Every structure is written in structure tokens, then in C-alpha cells.
Amino acid sequence: MDSLTQIVLGAAVGEAVLGKKIGNKAILYGAIAGTIPDLDVFASHFTDTVSALAMHRGFTHSIVFSVLFAPIFGWLVSRYEKYKDFKGWSWLFFWALITHPILDAHTTWGTQLFWPLDLRLAFKTIFVVDPLYTLPFLVCVILVMFQNRTSKKRRLYNNIGLTMSTVYLAITFLLKSLAFTKFEKALQRENINYTQLDTRPSPLNTILWNANVETNDYYLLGDYSFFDTKNITFKTYPKNHDLLGDLLENEKVKRMIAISEGWFTINKIDDKLYYNDLRFGLMNFEPNSQDFVFRYLIDVDNFGNVNFIEEEKTQRDGKKLIWSLWERIKGN
């Protein structure tokens, strides 16, 4: 999830663990702990794109990391804070650290919660930014901050925030199931034979859902809003994996394919190859759009070294996406 959401979750967890004993400092340290796992993003400054993607939400988002570092952070804080309970601080950091990857596991990217096992847990029930999850939760945390640390209202507001956010996460599983069923029926109606069907919420909401469908030679991309009145239609995207040629045997290309779980297409434009990660869909809902959220130029230098260069998005692209989403959420 985004940084603000993880700060809010960490703050609420910190409050639940030590709020009654240390007041708003529990919120402060919980918020800090809630952001620590995402420090792995700095790997992008020291390594190539593929390695950075492989590391993201890896070790720092694991149970192992939480178990190892919670007592370390707990010991450090207990050395200079007036509240000296090492066990209490360790529990605060553990729960704030571990809830971060558990929440991230609900997103499309997922987490390697069970690192070092090569297993990425991704429920794909909530987008990385979801105001309906975050904003009510944030309001509750703010209300908590203005209450006396022994106040019953303080615990009440915090419990309401934790409960509402948890219930919302549970509801997203139901919404995903309903959307999945809709896509299944649409494929049956069209007599489409497929090997895989993958669904996920579109950005910023859980009303509009996207689907990736794999067949032998191509992918189908579809979308469905709970306000739709017309049948689901699918757009066809050839795989074009053969365009990679000998690059299919390149280790970096193999790693990229593994990272995207095999959901990718290749485009050739002006003799340049582009790698499209289908897991995050398109920037708009226009017919035959090739404007994928994550698109990479496959750059091969004179020595045969392969690099993936991400195609950057602009603020204008973001505004266009939001407008396109709003129009599509309202139904077809």
C-alpha cells in the first residue's frame, strides 16, 4: 500500500500495543515502524531495474525481517526513551512491521511474506492506493491523538479504525469473487477457451475490476463495473513472445518474466522492443490502447548486456487516468 496508509496502520497498531502506557509516542513509533519495510525502494538507486523489482517487497516484507529486527529496534528505543520496557517496545515494532506486509499481500504486487521461500503472496483484492480504506482509518487515528492516553474514547476510536479497515479488506474478497464470477460467465458466453483468468481492482477503488485472460496465442483484457448494464467485452493482445528471439535465454529477461508471473506482451516499434507488464493493466480504456501502466524498453548494448528502462509517466498521464477511471466506474 502507499506510504500514508502504512503510516496510519502502523500508528493504529502502535496505539493498540502501547498507547495506554505511553500515549501519542506509541502512535509516532508505530507510524515510523510502519514505513520501515518500504525502505527497500532505495535499492533502485544502487542496482538495475530488474534486480530492484525482484528485491521490492522481499526480505523487508517478510516474517523473518519482523522477528529479527523488532527486538533490535525495541532495544534501541528502550535505551533513550523514558519508558524502558524492552519487551513492550519489541512487541510494538513487531506488530507494526508484520502488519505492513500482511496488508501489502492484498495488493496486486503482493509480498514475499515467507522469504526466503520463493513465494509471492498476492490476493489482488485492493489497489495500492484506496481512499475508502485509508481516509476513515486516518480520521480515527487523528481522533485518538486528541484523547488522554487513559481515556476510553481513545481505545474506542482506535478500535473503530482497526475494525472498519479490517472489515473493508474482508469485503474486498467478496467483491473480487463477484467480479471473478462475472468474468467467468462472460467468457463462457463468448465460448472462449482460456488457460488462466486473473482479476484485480482498478486504481483507487473496488467498484471497477480488471481481468487478464490467457489463451494459447494471445491475452484478453476486460473490465467490469458493478454499475455496468451491458455485457463484458474483451480486448485482444497478441503475446508476441517470439519477438524476443534469443533474448528468451537471457537471465535478466527470464527474471523479468518471472517477476511479472508470465503476464507480458512484447511490442516492436521503430526496431525497438518494449516489454509490457500486464498485471497492472492500462492507463486508459480506449480501444486497442497500448498505454500500459508498466512498460519497459528492452535495451541491449554493444556488449550484449540487457537493461530494462521503465517508460516514465507524467502528471498529465495521471490526470487522464483518473478521468478515464471516473467515467468507466459509472458503468457502460
N, C-alpha and C positions, 0 to 999 in steps of 0.2 A: 504494500500500500504506500501512498505518498507520505512524505515526512510529517505533515501536520497530523494525519491520522495516527501514525505510530507514536507521536508525541502525546496525543490525547489518550491513547490506550495505555501507554507506559505510565502516564500521570495517574490515571484511574487505578491501575494495578498497584502503583506505589502507595497511593492513598489507602487502598484496601489492606495492604500489608502493615504499614507503619503510621498511617495518618493519625490515629488516635494518640500515638505516643509522641510524634514529632511535628504534627501539623503540616503546614504547606511545604516543608522541606521534603516530605515524602513525595509530594506531587512533583517538586523540582527534580529530585534524583530519579524518580520513576520516568519522567519525561526524557531525561538525559539517557538513561539506560535503554529507553525505547528507540532511540536513534542510533545506538552503537552498532547494531548489526549491519546497518546500511553504509558503514564506513568502507565496505568493500568496493564501493563505486570508485574510490580513488585508484583502484587497480588500473583503470582505463588510462591514467596518466603515465603509467610505467610499463605497459605491455601493449600488445596488439589487440585489435578489436575482438577477434575470436577468443583469445585467452581471457580477456576481460569479461566477455559474455559467459564463458564457462565458469569463471570464478564468482560471478554475481549470484547472490543468494545461495552460496555454497557453504563453506566452513562456518562463517559468522552467523549463518541462519540454521545452525544445527543444535541438536540436543547436547552434543559433545561440547560445543562452544559455551553454552549456557552453564553447564555443570562445571567446566574448568574455570571460567572467568568470573562467575558470580562471587565465589569466595575471595578472589583476588581483589575485585572492586569493593566488596564488602569490607575487607581488611583495610584497604587504603582509606576509605571514607571514615571508618571507625577510628582511625589514627588521629584525625584532626577535628572531627565533629564532637560536640559535647555529648551526644548520645553515643555511647561506647559499645553497644551490644553488637558484637561481630555477627552473631547468628541472625539477628533481625535485619541488619544491612544486607547480608548474603541472600536472605530469602527475598528481600525487595528486588535486588538485582537479578536473581534467578527468574522470578516470575515476570519481571518486566522484559528480560531478554528472551525468554522462551515464548511468551505470547506474541512477540513480534513475528517470528517465522510461522507460527501457527496461523496467524491472520493472513500472512502473505501466501500461505498454502491455498487459500481460497481464490487466488487470482490466476490469471492465465499463465503467467511466468512460473508460478509455483516456487517451492523451496527444496533444498536438499536437507530436509529436516533430519534424515537418518544418515547423514555423512558420517563415515567415509563410504557408505554404500552408494553405488552409482544409481540412485533412485531419486527422481524429482517428483515431489508431491504437489499436484496442481488440480484442485477441484473445479476451477474455472466457473465459479458462481458469482463473483463480484469483480468489477473493474478496479484497477489500481487507484482510481480516484472516484469516490462515490459520496456526494454530498448528503444523501439520505442516511448514510451510515455515520458520517463524521460530524455533521453540524449539531444534531440533537445531543450527541455524546459530548461535544465541546461545550455546549451550554451547561450541561450538568456539571462538568469539571469546573467551569468558571463559578458556578453557584457554590460549589464545595469550598472554593478558595476563600469565600467571604464568610464562612461559618467558623465558629470556635471549634478547636480540634476535638473537644469532648462532646460537641453538640450532636444530638440525634439526627437533626436535619442534615448534617454533614454526611453521615453514613447513608442516610436515605437518598440524597441526591446522587451520591456516588453509585449506590446500588441500582438506582433507576437507570443511570447511564450505562453501566455494565450489562444490565438486563436487556435494555432496549437494543443495544448494539448486538448482543448475542442472539436475541430473538430474530433480528433482521437478517443476520447471517443464516440462521436456520431457514427462514422464509425463502432466501435465495436458492436453496436446494430445491424447494418445491417449484419455484418459478422456472428453474433450469429443467426440471423434469417435465413440466407442462410444455415448455418450448421444444424440448427434445422430441416429445410425442408429436407435436405439430409438424416438425421437420420430417419425422419418420413417415407420417401419413402422406405428406406432400410427395415424398419420394416414391411411395407405393402407388399413389395416384398417377404419377408420371411413368410408372413401370421402369424406374431407374435402378439398375443393378449397381451396387456400390460395395466397397470393402471396408470403409471407415466413415463414421459420422461423428464430428466433433462440434460441440456447441459452447458458446461463451457469451456473456453480456457485452453490449456495445459500450463505448465510453460514457462515464458519468451517470449510468442508470441501470436498472434491471427490468425495464419495460421492453426495450428493444434488444433482441437477441440475434446473434450471427451464427451461421453454420458453415463449416467446411466439410465437403463430401469428397471422398476419394474414389475414383474408378480406375480402371486399368491404364487409361491413356490420358486422363485429364482430371482436373478438380472442378467441383461445382461450389460456388459461393452463394449463400442465400441469407435473407434476413427476415425476421418476423417480429412485429409489434403486437402486444396484447390488444391494441386498438384497431388492428387490421380487420378489414371486411372482405378483402379479396384473397384469392389463393396465393400461396407462396410460389415464387418463381426463382429459378436458379440461373446464375451466370456461369458460363463455361470458360475455364482457363487451362489451355494445354500445359502439360508438365514441362515439356521441352528439356528434360534432363539430359537428353543426348547432346545438347549444345555444349555441355561441359567437356565432352570428349575425354582426353587423357587426364583432365583435372579431377575426374571422379576418383582417381587413385591417389590424389594429393592428400596428405594427412590433415592439413588445415581445412580443406574442403570437407573431408569426412567428419571432422569435428563440428563444423558449422551445420552439416546435415543432421548430426546427432542432436545438437542444441535445439534445432527447430523441429525435432521429432519427425523428420521426413516431410513436413508440410512446407514445401517450397516449389517455386517455379523459376525458370530461367528465361530472361529476355535478352535478345541481341539487338542493340541499337548502335548504328554507326560503328560496327565491328567491335563494340564493347559489350561485355557480358554483365548482366545485372542479376543479382540473387534476391528474390522476393520471399520474405518470411510470411507465410500465410496465417500464422497463429493469431496475429493481431489485426488482420483484415485490411480494409481500405480506408482512405481518408474521406471518401465520399460515396454516394450511392448512384453515381452516374453509370449508364450502360457501358460495358467494355472498359471501364476505368482500369488503369494500370498504376494508379497512385496509391501504392501500398504504404502502410504506416512505417514498416521497416523494410527498406530497400538498400541493397549494398552493391557498389561497383566492385567487380572482381578484378583486381589489378595484378598483373603478372609482370614483374620487372625483367630486365635483360638476363638475369641470372636464374630465372625460373621460380623466384620466390613469389608466393601468393599472398596478397593482402586484401582484406575486405574493408572497403571505405563506405561508411554509412552516409546515405543521402540525407542531408540535414533538412529539417522542416522549419518554416518561418512562422512568425506570429500571424501572418496572413493565412497560412495553411490552417492554423489552429482555429481562427475565427470562422473560416469556411467549413471546417469540420463541425463546429458547434451548431452553426446554422443548418447544415445538412442533417445533423442528428435530430434537431428540434422538429424539422419538417417531417422526418421519417417516423419519429416516435408517435406523432399524432395519428398515424395509420395511413394505409394506402387507399 
